[in-house]
């Protein structure tokens, strides 16, 4: 078998990384993309390798000669690489290389496990294309498949605005062609088309013509779910591929990115959101209006505050809509600079940055409010996160309000990002009827509304000077149009939102019961949030190993927060997801625990 690797392209979409390096020579881990392809071919004893070069031709040749000195590569050069496409490169290969065996055609921007190459090499059909079920993030040519055969080839320019990808397959750009097909039918039509009609299109067009005219059968071989592969067209693809193939760094990659998880195939128990909202009806309305929203600016802050006031049923002068609650953090730091602050520990990390010199009251898990009240006398600013993150500890709203009323010269910051999932209610309605200008209520709406990607929150306060300062520090067009429209939709969907809170609370109770039955779990603490804090029957290294093993073996991400506690034990904060997901996690915890080898058998529960 002969392998033809197309490596002529300039890699425009990979810029700026490809400005001084051929994209096939970019590295994933310790190996270049091209090295990985060659290694896979050698692994299957395929050493008759043709490489079509173009951009940075010499660097490709030098690299291959130095890294694979035992392979006698055949090089074909496409000097018009900057004005032609892969049809021209393949035509050059067909014109300059004797086709004396079956052909394995591979593009140079693929990263894959050697097993993927093995499957198509061992296929029992003469002409085969490797395909995968279409998933979010894929682009390029797709195909339809019926009875194991490709029935149509659809290039990107035919994928219109309303194109339905659900039943489509993505080509991996790896094909196996019989010698007869490659030497005659495919070669003749492809070379003629490239020379006489268009040399700036894709060779898949020729395959599509042959399939449409029923002149040839191309079989589709669907890769298995466990088969790892990635196409890298741009720097974002490179990052995603690094995650897939550098398995020992997956946890660090997710922790470093701190979001953007739509690029990764993971089940996320680390970030917290309402799993039952937005409903399908809300998402449908967003989808139908998305083009109009993208084409329009959002409203000014006055209108945004008015819309938030409608949602909260409060006066608009008391509320300021935020682009996520964290937007207020830099302002809080400067506004209260030099003031003595009292904050919970452990808690949401932003408050350590807002108040770097703060003293702390402990949440162990549970807060001694008598102790807090004593400490509050020496503070200028007191912070409550209610319910607290990551413990889930909830304080009675009434008690916080009484303390603030007893100390009117102190400022109380109350973060209510999870309050809907607790037995308490927000302080906002109370403050509307019983004004207290020394209370600042903050809320991230991502958790309760299930839309962390939208970035939505608010600050509520009746101190006019403080709110004026917030207004001064807010940029024009503070929300994007999608977030603003979502805020409008909330008024129409209050019953569904309330139901989502109730369902989450039920799921939290069931999830907690399941966790308490897991041998690796020592304690599951009561929680007022849509998450649970679990203490492990083991030290911190057990929590880290479980987090790594869950990600490696079950593509499941959990948050190890052991560092937030001083007792040396392992702790996980687990988001409450839907029941099927929660059960999946329980199974994974048990499986990884059995295989960990860290667990101290003397601490096991009595049988």
N, C-alpha and C positions, 0 to 999 in steps of 0.2 A: 504494500500500500504506500502511496505517496501523499505526503502532507503538503498543502499549499497554505502558507500563512501570509495574509495581506497586511502589510505594514508600511504602506506608502503615505498614508494621510498625514496632513499637517497637524491635526488635532486642535482645531480652532476652539472647540468647546472646552478643551482642557486648559486653555490659557488662564492665568499666566504660567502655570506649571510647565506647559509644553513650549514656552518661548525659547528655552535653552536646553531642553531635554526632550527626546522623543518620548511620546506618552507610553510607548511599550517598555521604556526603560525606567519608568517611575516604579517606586518600590511599594510593595505591600509587605510589611514586616521587614525581613532581611533580604527578600528576593524581589527581583523586578517582575513585572507582568509577563514579559517575554520569557524570562527564565522559567517561570512556572509552567508556561505552555510547553516549552521544549522538554522540561523534566517530565511532564505528563506523557509526552510522546515517547520519550526514551523508556519510561516505566513500562510501556506496552510494546517495547522493541520496535518502534517505528522510527527509523533513522534516515529515511529518504525524505529530506525536508527541503522544500523550495520556499524562499522568502522573497516576496515582492517588496522592494524598498522604494523610497522616494525622499520625503523630508528627512534630513539628517542621515542620509544614506551611509556615510562613513562610520558614524557612531554605532549604527546597528551592526554593520559588518565587523567592526573591531570588537564590539562586545561579544558577539557570538563566537568569533574565532578564539577570543581569550578565555571565555567561560566554558566553551564546549569544543576543545581542540580535537577531539576524536571524531567529531561529526563533519562530514564533507557536505556543507550546505551548498545549494544552488541558489544564486542570487539573480533576480530579474529586476532591473531598475526602471521605474516610472518617472521619467524626467519632467513630466507635466503633472506632477502630483498636486500642484496648487490650483489647477484649473479643471481637473477630471475627478471622477469618482471611482468607486471600487469596481465598476464594470470594466473600466479601462485597464485597471491593474490586473484583473483576472484574465482579460483578453490577452494582455502581454504574456502572462504565464502560459496560457494555452498556445500562443504562437511560438514561444521560445523554449518550451520544455516538452520532451517526448512523454506522452501519456501512455505509459506501458503497464499501468496497474490501476486498481481502484484509487479514487482520490478522496482524501479527507481535507475539506476546506474549512479553514479557521480564520477568524478575524483576530487582529493583534490586541484588541481591547477587552479580552475575556480573561476572567480569573475563575478557575474551576478546580474541583477535586479531580485527581487522576481517574477516579472511578467513572466520571462522566465520559471521558474519552473512551474508556474501555467499553462502555455500553454501546456506543455507536460503531466502534470498530468490530464488535462481535454481533452486530445486527444481522439477522437472517434475511433481510430485504436488500435489493440492489441499490435503491436510491432512498436515502433517509435524511430527514431533518430533525434535529433535536429541538423540542419545544417545551415550554412550561406554561402552566395556567397563568393568565394575565393577572398581575397584582399591581396595587398602587405603587407608583414610583417607576414603573417600567415605561419605556417609550420605544419608538422605532416601529419596524414592520411587524405586523401581526398576521395570523392566519386563522382560517376556519378549518375544522377537522371533522370528518364524518367517516365512521368505520375504520379509523386508523389511517386514513389518507387525507392529505391536505386538499381542500376543495377550492380555496381561493387564497390569494396573497394580497394583503392590503397595506400598501406603504403609507407613511405618515401623512402625505398630502391628501389622501383620500379619507382620513379620519376626521370627519367634520365635527361641528360643535355638538351635535346630538348623537355622535357615534356611540354605539353600545359595545363596551368591552367585555361584558359579563361572560359571553360564551366564546371569547377569543383566546388564542394562544400566542405567546410571544416566542419568536424564533431566537434561539441562542446564537445564531450565526455560526453554527457548526453543522456541516453537511457531509454526508458520505455519498459519493456518486460512483456508479459502476464505471469500469474502464470504457465500455461501449458507449454509455450515455455521455460521459465527459468528453470522449474523443470525437464523437460524431454529432449527435443531436444538439447537446448543450453548447458545445464549442462552436459549431457552425453558426447557430443563431446569435449567440452572444457576441462573437467577433464581428459578424455582419452589422449587428445593431450598434455596437460601439464605434465601428469605423464609418458607417454610412448614415446613421440617424442621430445618436446622442451618446456621447462618452461621459456625460456628467450625471448619469442616473445610477441606480443600484442594480447589481446583478439579479437581485430577487425579482425585478421586473420581468426578466426573461423566464424565470421559473414560473411566475404567475401567468405569463402568456401560454407556456406549454401546458400548464394545468387547465387553463380556461379552454384551450382548443382541444383538450383531451388527447394530447399527443404523448403525454408521459404521466406516470404515476409517481408521486413523491410521498413516501410514507412518513407519518409523524411518530416520533418516539418521544413520549412524555417523560421527562425526568421525574424521579421519585422525590418525595418531600425532603428526604434526608440528603439528597444530592446538593452540594453547595456549589453555586456558581454566581457570578456577577459580571455585568457589562459596565465598563467604566468609560463614560463619555466626557465627564466633567469632574472638577475637584470634589463636588459633593458625592458623586458616585464613588470616588476613590476613598472617601471617609467611610462610606457605608460598607464598601468591600473590605476595608481594613477591619471593621467590626466583625464581619462574617468570618474572616480567615485568620485573624489574630485572636484566637479564642481565649488565650491566657490574659488578654488585656480588655476583654469585653466589659467587665465591671467598671474598670477605670474609665473606659471610653464613655459609658453612660453617665458616670458621676461627673466627668469633666464637662460634658455637653449640657448637663442639667436641664434637659428638655430636647425637643426636636425628635421625639421617639417615633414619630410616624415613619422615619427612615429605617427603623429597626424592627425586626420580627420578634417582639417581646411582649409578654403579658405583664403589665405594670401594676405591682402592688406597692410601689414606692410613692408615686404622686397620688394625690387624693382628689377624687371628684365624685359628684353625684352620678351614679350609673343609670338612673332612670329619667334623667332630664339632661338636655332637651329631648322631648318626645319626637317620634317620627313626623308628627304634624308640624312641629316647630322647624325641624330640619328641612322639611319639604318647602315651607314658606321661605326659608333662607335661600335654598337652592334656586327657587323660581325667581327670586329677586336679586340674585348675586350679580348678574351683569349690570343692572341698574345701579346697584350699590357701588360696584367697582368704578363706575363712570362718574360718580358724584362725590363731592366733599361732604364731610360730616358737618354738623351744626356747631355754633359757637357754644361757649361754656354755659352761658345763661340758659340756653335751651336744654343742654345736657342735664343741668341741675334741675330744671323743671321736670324733665322726664323721670329722673331718679326720684324726685319728690313724689311723683304720682305712684311710682312703684312702692315706695316706703310709706306712703300716706303721711307725709310730713311737709312742712313748709320748705319751699325751695331755698330760702335764704339760710336755712340751717344745714344744708347738705351740699357737698361738692363732689361731683362725679370724677372718679379717678381712672386712669389707664392702668388698672391693677392697683391693689392696695399698697404694694411696695413703692409706688410712685411717691408717696408721701414721706418715705423714710429719710431721704436727704434733707427735706425741709424740717422734719422733726429734730434732726441732729443739730442743725444750725439754730433753730428757734429756741431749743432748750440747752444750748451749749453753756457749760459752766454751772448748770443746775444739778442738784443732787437727785439722782434717780434710784428708784427701788424697782427691780424687775424680777420675774420668776426665773428659777433655774431648776431643771432644764426648761427651755422654751424655744420658740422660733428664733433662728439665728440672727435675723435682721435686727432684733432689739439689742443684741450685743454690739452691733455696729453703730446703731443710733445712739446708744448710751454706753460708750466704752469704759467709763469710769464708774458705772453703776454698782451699787451693792445689791445683794440678792436675798430673796426669801425662797425657801426650798419647797419643791413639789415632790413629795417622797413616796408613793404617788398618793396625793392628798395634800391639801394646803391647810395649815393651821392659821385660820383667819385672826384669831386673837393675837398671835405672834405678828402677823402682818400689820394689824392695827397699831401695835406698839411701835413697830419699825417705821410706819408711815409718818409718825410725828417728826422724824428727823429727815424726811425727804421732801423735795419740792415737787417731784413727779413720781407717781406710782403707776405701774403698768400691770394690767390684768389681761391675760389671754384666756378667754372664757368661751368654750372649753379650751384647756391648755393643750398645746401641741409640743411634745409628742405623747404626753401622758393620758390625755382625755379627761383630766380632772376638771370638774365643773363646780363653780361657786354660784350660790344663789344671787341672782341679779339684784334682789332687794337688799342683800347685805352690802354689796358694792355701793349701791346708791346711798344707803344709810351712812357708810363710811365717808363718802364724798360730801354728803351734807354736813357731817360733823366736822369736816376739815375743809371749809370753803376756800381757804387760801392755797390749798394744794391742787395740783392738776392731776386728774386721773385719766389715763389712756386705757380704754377698754377695747380690745380686739375681739370681735364677735364672729370671726370667719366660719365657725362651726356651730353656732348656737342653735340653728334649726334642728340639728340632730340630737339635741339634749332635751332635758325636761324643763329647761329654762326658756324664757322668751327674751327677745331683744330689748335693750334699754331704750331704744328710740321712741316707741310709743309713750313710755313713762315720761321721758324728758319733754315730749310735746305738751303733755298736760301739767308737768311739774318741772319747769325750766331750771337747769343747773349749768351755768356757763363754765364750770370748772371740770366738766366731763367731755372728753373727746372720744367718740366712738369710731373705730376703724373696722372696715370689713372688706375682705377679698371675696368677691362673688364667684370666683372660679370654682371653689369647693362645693358650694351649695347649689349653684346653677349648672354645674357640669360642663363648663366651657373655659378651661384654663387657656385655651388658645386664643380666646377673644380678648382677654385682658380687660377686666371690668371690676371696679370696686368703688368705695366711697368713703369719705370722712364726714362725720356729723358732729357739729359743735354749735353752741349758741353764743360763744365768745366772738363778738363781731371783729375785734382786732385780729384774732387768730385767723378767722375765715378770710378776712381781707388780705392777710399775708399769703394764705394759700392761693387766693385768686391771682395775686401779683406774680407768684412763682409758676403759674400754670401757662403753658404755651397755647397759642391759638390752635384750633383743631386738635383738641386733646384726645378725642376718641376717633377711631376709624369708623367708616360708615356701617360696616358689618356689625360692630359692637353696638352702635347707636340703634340700629334697626332691631337687633336682638333685644335691647332694652325696651323698645316699643312693644315687641311681641309678648313680653312677660305679662302685660296687663290682660291679655286675652287668654292666658294659660295658667292662671293662678290655681285652679283646682288640680290640674295635672302636677303642678309644682308641689303643692301640699301633699298629694298622694305619693310623690317620689320620696319625700322626707319620711313618711310613714313606712314605706316599703324598705327603705334603707335601714331604719331602726330595727325592723323585724329581721332583716338579713344580718345585722350586726349581732343580735342576740343568738341567732343560729350559728353564725360563724364563731362566736366566742365559745359556744358549747362544743363545737367540733375541735377547736384549738385546745380546749382543756382536756380533751381525750387523747391528745397526741403525746406520746411518751417523752418527746424532746422538750415539751413545754412545761415549765414549772408553775408559772402564774400568768393568767390573763387578767388584766386590770379592768375595772369598770371604765367605760368611756362615754363621754357626751359628744364625741365627734364621729365622723364616718370613717373611723380607723380604730384599731386596737393595738395596745402595747402588750407585747408578750415577752416575759422573762424566760430564758432558756435554762435547761438543766446542764449548764456548762459554762465555761469561761468565754471571754470575748473572742478567742480564736475560733470557737465553735460557730459563733454568729457569722464571722467572716467566711468561714468555709462553707456554711450552709448557703450564704448569699451567692458565693461563686458557683457552687454545685447546682443550685436551682437554675441559675442563668445558663450554665453549660449544658445541663442534661434536659431541662424542661423549658428553656427560653422564658423563664419567669424571674422578674426583678423584684427584690424585696429591699427594704431599707434597714441596714444595720446601724443602730443608734447607740451601741454599747458605750461609745466614748462620752455620751452625755451623762453617764452614771458612774459613781465613784467606787462601786462595790466590786468591780472586776468581772461581773457576770455579763453574759451575752443577752442583748435585747434587740428585738425586731419591732419596728412599727409597721403594721400591715394595713393597707387600705381595705375597706369593705367594698368588695366588688359583687357581682351577681352570684347566686348560689353555685352555679356550675363552676365558675372560676374559683370560688372559695374552696370547693371540694378538691379541685385540681391542686391547689396549693397545699392542702392538708396531705394529700397523697405524696406530693413532692417532698414535704417536710419529713414525712416518715421514711421515705426512700433514701433521701440524702443523709438522714440521721443514721440509718442502719449502715450506710457505707462509709461514714465519716472516719471512724476509728478514733475519734477524739473523745467521744462520750465516756464519762467515767461510770463504769458498770456498777460501782458501789452506790451511786446516787439514783439508780433506777427505782421506779415505784415498785412496791411489793406486788407480786403477782396475785 
